[in-house]
């Protein structure tokens, strides 16, 4: 079952009845090849898939218990893939160390190589600067004004700015006065309109009161006129039958009450 022959057994290993192998990975591949046969044998047994699983488990357990890997039990040995990964890590570490040494050597050598090119570049720039010609000659540059003239110009600009600021402030003050005056006029007009409205309301109330009194007086005059007409008619009717108007009047000077008494019926 092993991929390569195992070393000659020791006296202690000669008494070991287990099968000796040298590769755990090869033994695993052999077990994988035998698994279909074990599964085919277990399919005829009662229990179905559970019986197949139990048969495969029993087969793998029996193999592991009856073999040794390089004289060691199955549980103690490590997988070949892990050993191979460890060797790969060792190779990568060695390569990394070589890269570090190579990089350090290049850091020492390259500045010397770069310095030559840097010096050549600087010399070329100096040669180009010698060929440079300014566009404006020094004779065309205007001389700076004197300090006194500069101060005079500055004072003039300051005075002009101050006058502009003062004019602006005055215009703002004038505008504020106009706004305040307009506001006062508006308030006075509102107050005047309010007074006129109140006066008109008062006159309207007085007019309504007088109108009601006039209507009442007209009604009373109508009643009194009707009463006067009625009394006049009653007086006319009474004059027709009144004895005082038909009795003989004495022209003797007697007190009027007596004359009236003599005319009254007894």
Secondary structure by P-SEA (a helix, b strand, c coil): cccccccccccccccccccccccaaaaaaaaaaaaaaaaaaacccccaaaaaaaaaaaaaaaaaaacccccccccccccaaaaaaaaaaaaaaaaaaaaaaaaaaaaacaaaaaaaaaaaaaaaaaaaaaacccccccccbbbbccaaaaaaaaaaaaaaaaaaaaaaaaaaaaaaaaaaaaaaaaaaaaaaaaaaaaaaaaaaaaaaaaaaaaaaaaaaaaaaaaaaaaaaaaaaaaaacccccccccccccccaaaaaaaaccc
